[in-house]
Amino acid sequence: MSDPTTVAPEPEPFRVPDENLDDLATTLAATMAEVRQHGVILDRLGSEPDTAAAAARADDTAPDTAAAAAPDGGPSSVFILALGGEKYATELAALADWVHYLFLPVYGREISTTRPWCEKWYEHPEAVARLHALWLAWQQLTDSEAGLSGPSTWHRDHLDQALVHLRAPDGPFAACTTSPARPTHRVLATPAPVTADGAR
């Protein structure tokens, strides 16, 4: 019989070599961003009403609301510009997580006169719209159901085009930061809407 008073030796602590810490931090940040995105998707799925309840409330939906149900009975728009109030704020917060923890660290690139950026991108409606559309496509095309070519399709069909427009010298950030040493922010004026009688 073995002696019950014998204590097993303590295991050696696990140590990560210093040269691997940066890789570990990058992997951890990417994993955390992915977990956040899964949480957002689960929240969105959990908050969608069932079809019967949605049909029962269809008569109470005002026809002029931006997020009204589709005429064919399909789901209402998930595009951020179709949302309002708390739904818009919630979606913008989720988008900001994706932009700050995945998009900018990987695709941010250097700021220059030919590639401006704005730290307050969320105050530029066009930038919000383009980044949100890019994020929606990223969610769909990086899912395992998209297949092995999904990420490549996202880069080719969505990311490359979005970057061309977002970071263009005449894009939404044209009056913002063109040098990291001189951060600036200004939302450019848009044309005044024309009324039915032609007046502005």
C-alpha positions in Angstrom: 0.0 0.0 0.0 1.2 3.5 -0.7 1.8 6.0 2.0 -1.2 8.5 2.1 1.1 11.2 3.7 3.2 11.4 0.5 2.4 14.6 -1.3 2.8 14.8 -5.1 5.2 17.5 -6.3 3.7 20.8 -7.6 3.7 21.1 -11.3 6.0 23.7 -12.9 4.3 26.9 -13.8 3.6 27.4 -17.5 5.7 30.1 -19.1 5.2 31.7 -22.5 8.4 32.9 -24.2 8.6 36.7 -24.5 8.9 36.5 -28.3 5.5 34.7 -28.4 3.6 37.3 -26.3 2.7 39.5 -29.3 1.3 36.6 -31.3 -0.6 35.5 -28.2 -2.1 39.0 -27.6 -3.1 39.3 -31.3 -4.8 35.9 -31.2 -6.5 36.7 -28.0 -7.8 40.0 -29.4 -9.1 38.3 -32.5 -10.8 35.6 -30.4 -12.4 38.2 -28.1 -13.7 40.1 -31.2 -15.2 36.8 -32.6 -16.8 36.0 -29.2 -18.4 39.5 -29.1 -19.7 39.0 -32.7 -21.2 35.7 -31.8 -22.9 37.4 -28.8 -24.3 40.1 -31.0 -25.6 37.5 -33.4 -27.2 35.5 -30.6 -28.7 38.7 -29.1 -30.1 39.6 -32.5 -31.6 36.1 -33.0 -33.0 36.1 -29.5 -34.7 39.5 -30.0 -36.4 38.6 -33.3 -40.1 38.1 -32.8 -41.7 34.9 -34.0 -43.6 35.0 -37.2 -47.1 34.8 -35.6 -46.4 37.6 -33.2 -44.9 39.7 -36.0 -48.0 39.1 -38.1 -50.3 40.1 -35.2 -48.5 43.4 -34.8 -48.2 44.1 -38.5 -51.4 46.2 -38.4 -50.0 48.3 -35.5 -46.8 49.2 -37.5 -46.8 52.7 -38.9 -46.3 52.7 -42.7 -43.8 55.6 -42.5 -41.4 53.9 -40.1 -38.0 53.2 -41.6 -37.8 49.7 -40.2 -41.3 48.6 -41.3 -41.7 45.0 -42.3 -41.1 44.1 -45.9 -44.2 44.2 -48.2 -43.8 40.5 -49.0 -44.0 39.6 -45.3 -40.3 39.0 -45.0 -38.2 40.3 -42.1 -37.6 44.0 -41.6 -34.3 45.5 -42.6 -31.2 44.8 -40.5 -29.4 47.7 -42.2 -28.4 50.3 -39.6 -29.8 53.3 -41.6 -33.3 51.6 -41.3 -33.1 51.5 -37.6 -33.9 54.2 -35.1 -33.5 55.0 -31.4 -32.4 52.3 -29.1 -32.0 49.7 -32.0 -29.7 52.1 -33.8 -27.6 52.7 -30.7 -27.3 49.0 -30.0 -26.3 48.1 -33.5 -23.8 51.0 -33.6 -22.2 49.8 -30.4 -21.9 46.3 -31.9 -20.4 47.7 -35.1 -18.0 49.8 -33.1 -16.7 46.7 -31.4 -16.1 45.1 -34.7 -14.5 48.2 -36.2 -12.1 48.8 -33.2 -11.2 45.2 -32.4 -11.0 43.5 -35.8 -11.3 45.9 -38.8 -8.9 48.6 -37.7 -6.2 46.4 -36.2 -6.1 44.2 -39.4 -7.1 46.6 -42.2 -6.6 50.1 -40.8 -3.4 50.8 -42.7 -1.4 54.0 -42.4 -3.2 57.4 -42.5 -2.1 59.7 -45.3 -3.4 62.4 -47.6 -4.4 59.7 -50.1 -5.9 57.5 -47.3 -7.6 59.7 -44.7 -9.4 58.3 -41.6 -11.5 59.7 -38.8 -11.4 58.6 -35.2 -15.1 59.8 -35.0 -16.1 57.7 -38.0 -19.5 57.0 -36.2 -20.4 60.7 -36.8 -20.2 60.3 -40.6 -23.4 58.7 -41.9 -21.8 57.4 -45.1 -19.0 55.8 -43.2 -21.5 54.2 -40.7 -23.5 52.9 -43.7 -20.5 51.4 -45.5 -18.9 49.9 -42.4 -22.2 48.4 -41.3 -22.8 46.8 -44.8 -19.2 45.5 -44.7 -19.8 44.0 -41.2 -23.0 42.3 -42.2 -21.3 40.7 -45.2 -18.4 39.7 -42.9 -20.8 38.0 -40.5 -22.4 36.0 -43.4 -19.2 35.2 -45.3 -17.0 34.2 -42.4 -19.6 31.8 -41.1 -18.8 28.1 -41.6 -22.0 27.8 -43.8 -20.4 30.2 -46.3 -17.9 27.5 -47.2 -14.1 27.7 -47.6 -14.2 30.5 -50.2 -16.4 32.8 -48.0 -13.6 34.9 -46.6 -12.0 35.3 -50.0 -15.3 36.4 -51.4 -15.7 38.9 -48.6 -12.3 40.4 -49.3 -12.8 40.6 -53.0 -16.4 41.7 -53.3 -16.9 43.7 -50.1 -13.7 44.8 -48.3 -11.7 46.0 -51.3 -14.6 48.1 -52.6 -15.4 49.6 -49.2 -11.9 50.6 -48.5 -11.6 52.4 -51.9 -14.6 54.5 -51.1 -14.1 55.0 -47.3 -10.4 56.0 -47.6 -10.6 58.0 -50.8 -9.2 61.6 -50.7 -12.7 62.8 -51.7 -14.6 60.2 -49.5 -16.5 60.7 -46.2 -13.2 61.5 -44.4 -12.0 64.1 -46.9 -12.0 66.9 -44.3 -10.6 64.7 -41.5 -7.3 63.3 -40.4 -4.7 63.0 -43.2 -1.7 62.8 -40.8 -1.6 60.8 -37.5 0.3 63.7 -35.9 -2.6 66.1 -36.7 -5.9 64.5 -35.8 -8.9 66.4 -37.1 -12.7 65.8 -37.6 -15.2 67.6 -39.7 -18.4 66.2 -41.2 -18.8 67.6 -44.7 -22.1 69.3 -45.5 -24.5 67.5 -47.8 -26.8 69.0 -50.5 -30.0 70.5 -49.1 -33.1 68.4 -49.8 -35.4 69.6 -52.6 -39.1 69.9 -51.7 -42.0 69.0 -54.0 -42.2 72.7 -55.2 -38.5 72.7 -56.2 -37.4 74.9 -53.3 -34.5 74.0 -51.1 
